[in-house]
């Protein structure tokens, strides 16, 4: 459904899937998945999540109930395992009890939405608000985070999302003649996908982990929740939007983009870059954006009107140019900080 409404519904589904993934990233950060009962419960959750994934294309149609049931099982198994892990830890067990009502309410509303018709989208919105804001309201006391493993999980899921961008290029080229335009578009798409990767792993991934290591107690938990569980989500959305745009562009390099695809192309990269400013504001607790990335994001948004008036390959070239300009700036502007962070990593 390549419309703005379709994008909105897709983001809602992605938010639910992201919650499920993040919940288990937190869980497996403190429990051993190879233990008998834990491994068996994770297998049940895996099967339920796989069924939910199969139902995703029809989640706002005939498969809404199936998705809701599977998602409720995933959330129920997560809370059960966390409660078992917290039996000998009063603070952790209390944290699980504070989170459980919000998680189960959100999952139940998603199941109820499967039976609804016109109110389905609104029920999804209410469900996700309950889930995410409930997690924030339940507080950061009692939870545990092991920084290295936790940061690594989020880095790996970002790589998985980037794999979607590479796959989208191949899907877009299926069934069409591969000429010079398609080859150039594929190269430009690969450059942008690599830019997403470089923006994260060249500096941020190292710095983020160090910040988690330096923080302690509830402060560490709150930072992990805000900077990773919450603010990594718009990064994933940005990558998925770009992947969607590339799937269309590869097959229509000489055509002008419609407003939806142009938004996905320019807005996806802009959202990804703006997230870093959000993370910086959260860490420093003052209004201080990542200057280079903020300017690049604004430039990408300013390209939106132009992206609908030039051939798709030209619009992609402009987006690529902004990314390359940003990396050139950062290699010069942050070379000392980058070298310092990487020296800490290798020492």
N, C-alpha and C positions, 0 to 999 in steps of 0.2 A: 504494500500500500504506500507508494511513493508520494505521500502528501504530508503536509505539516501535521495533520491529525494522526496520520500513521506514524510519523516520527515520535509524536507525543506518547502514543500508546506503546510504542517500542521502548521508550525510555522507562515507562512504568514497569514493563515486564523485566527489563534489564535491572531496574532497581531491586525488584524482588529476588532475582537470581544473584545479584551482587550481595544482598543481605545474607542469603544462604551460604554463599562462598565465604564471606567475611566471618560469619558466625563459626564456621568450622575451622577457619584459619586461627581464630582465637582459641578454640577448643584444643586443636592439635598442637597448639603452642605450649600446653601444660600437661597433656596426657600422652601416653605412648600408644599410638594407633596399632601397634603389634601385639598388645595385650589381648587375650582371648575375647572377653566380653566387649571390650572397646572395638576390636576389629570386626566382630560380628555386627555390632550396632552401626558401625560406619558402613558396612556392606549394605545393610537395610536402607540407610540414608542414601547411599550411592544409587541403589536401584530406584528408589523413589525419585531422586533428582533426575535420573535418566528418563524416567517416565514423564516427569514434568517437562523436560527438554523436548521430548517428542511432541508434547501437546502445545508447545509455544506458538507455532504458526496459527493455531486455531483457538488461542486462549481467549480472544474476544468474540469467538463464535461458538461452535459446538463442543469445543474441548475445554471450556472454562472450568467445568466441574472436575474433570479428570486432573487438570493442573492443580486446582485447589486442594483436592484430596492428597495428591502427591506432595505438594508443598507443605501442607499441614503435618504430614508424616516426617518430612525433613526437619521442620522446626521442633516437633515433639521429640525426636530422637536426639537432637542437639541439646535441648534442655535436660533431658533424662541423663545423658552422658555427663553434662556439666554438674548436675546435682550429685551424681555418683562420685565424680572427682572431688567435690567439695564436702563429702561426708566428714572428713577429718579436719576440715578447715572451716571454722564458723564464719569467717569473713567472706570467703568465696561462696559458701552455701547461701549466705544472706544476699550476696550480689545476684546470684542466680534466681532467687525467689523474687527479688525486685524486678528483674528483667522479664520473668516468665509471663506475667499477665499481659504485658504489652505485646510480646512476640506472638502469643497464642491468639490474642484479639486480632492482630493484623492478619495472621494466617487464616483465621476463621472468616474474617470479612472478605478475603480473597476467594475463599470457598463459596461464601454466600453470593458473591458477585457472579459466579458461574451460573447461578439460577436466575439472575436478573437479566434485564434487557436494556432499557434506556438508561438505567441508573448504574450500569456495570462500570463505566469509567470512573464515575464519582465514588463508587465503593472502593475501587482500587486506590484512588487518591487518598481517601480516608484511611484505608488499611496501611498504606505506606507511611502516612503521617504518624499514625499510632506507633508503628514499628520503630521508625527512626527517632522521632521525638521522645518516645517512651524510653528508648535506650539512653538518650541524653539525660532525661529526668531521673533515671534510676541511679545516676551518679557513677563515679569512678572508683569508689572505695571497695576493696575486696577482690577486685580482679587482679590477674597476674600477667605480666608480659616479659618474655625473654627476647631482648631487642634483636639479636642477630638473626634468629630463626624467623621472627615476626617480619622484619624488614625484607628478608629474602623471599618470603611468601608473596609479598606484594610486588616485588620486582619480577618474580616469575609470572604472575598473572598478567602483568603489563606486557611481558613478552608474548604470552598467549594471545592477548588482544591484538598486538601488532601482527601476529601471524595471520589474523583475519584480514588485515590490509593487504598482505602479500597474496593470500588466497583470492581476494576480491579481484585483483588484477588478472589472475588466471581465469576466473569465472567470466569476467567481462570480455575476455578475448576468445571465449568458446564460440565456435560456429561462425566466426567472421574471418575475412581475409586479413592477414597480417601484413600490413604495408609499413612504409616509413613512419607515418603518423602514429600508428599503433605502437611501434617500437619506441618512438620518442616519448609517447605518453607513459608507457610502461617504465622507462628509465626515470622520468620525472616522478612518477608515483613511488618508485623505489627510493628515490632521494628524499622525498617527504617522509616516507615511513621510517627511513633511517634517521631522519632528523628528530622524529618523535623519540626514537630510542636514545639518540645522543643527548637530547635535552634532559633525559632522566638519569642515564647511567654514567655519563661523563662526570657528573658532579653531585647531583641531588641525592642519588641513592647512598653515596658514601656519607654525605653530610647528615641525611635523615637518620641513618643508623647511629651515628655518633651522638646526635641529639637525644635519641632514645636511651642510649647507654648512660649519658650524663644525667638524665632525669631519674627521679626515684619515686617509689610509692604511687599514690594517686595521681601525682603530676605526670608520671610516665604513662600511666593508663590513659589519662585524659589526652595526652599528646598523641598516643597511638590511635585512640578513637577518632580524634579530630583530623589529624594530618594524614592518616592512612585510611581508616575505614570510611570516613565521610568524604574527605577531599580527594581521595584517589578515584572515587566514582566518576566525577566529571571528566577526569583524564580518560577513563575507559569509554565514556560516552563520546568524547571528542574523537578518539581513535576509530570507534565504530561508525561514526558519521563520515569520517574520511574514507573508510573502507566502502561504505555504501556509495559515496560519490565516485570512487575509482571504478567500481563495477559498472556504472553508467558511462563514465567518460571514455573508458577503453573502447567501448563499442560504438561511440559517437564522437570521435575526436574532432570532426569538422563541423559539428552542429553547435548551436548556441544552447547553453544550459537553461533549464527552467529555474524558477526561483527556489524550488525545494532542493534540487541538486547543488545549486550555487551556494545555498545556505549550508548544506552539509560539507561542501568542499572548504569554504572559507570559515564558516562558523565552527566546524569541528576543530580545526587547528587553533582558532582564536580561543575557544573554550579550554582546550588543553593548556595553552600558555597562560591564560588568566588564572588557572588553578594554582599555578606556582605563586602568584601574587597573593592568592587567598591563604596558601600555606604559610607564606612569610608573615602576613598580617597576624595569623593565628599564633605563630611561634614568638614573634616579637611583641605581640599584643599592642600594636599601634599601627596607624595607617601608613604603611611603607611598602609600596609595591616593588616587584622585581622590574626595574626600570626598562631594561632591554626587552624583556619578554612582554611587558605591558605595552610598550610602543609597537612591537611586532604584532600583538593581538589587535590593537587598534587599526593598524595598517591592513590587516587581513579583513577586518569588518568593513573598512572603507572600500575594499575591493569588491564587495558584494554587488553593488549596482553594475559595475563594469563586467563582472563575471557572467552576467546574463546577456551581454551585448557583443561578446567576442566568441570565437570558436572555443570549444571546450578545452582543447589543447593549449590555447593561449591563456585561458583562465588558470589552468593547472601550472603553466610556466610562471605566471605571476606569483602564485602561492609558493612555488618552489623558490623563487628569487627572494621572497621575504624570509623564508626559513634559512637560506644560505647566508643572507645578510646578517641575520641574528647570530648564527654560529660564528661568523667572522668577527663580529663585535665581541662576543663572549670569549673567544679564544684570546683576544687582545686584552679586554677589560678584566677578565678574571683569571689570567694565566698564573698569577702568584697564588691566589686562593686555591685554584685547582691543583697546582703542584703541591701545596701544603697538605691538602686533603688526601691526595693520592700517596704522598710519602707516609702519612699516618697509616694508610691501608697496607702498605708493603713493609712497614717496620715491625 
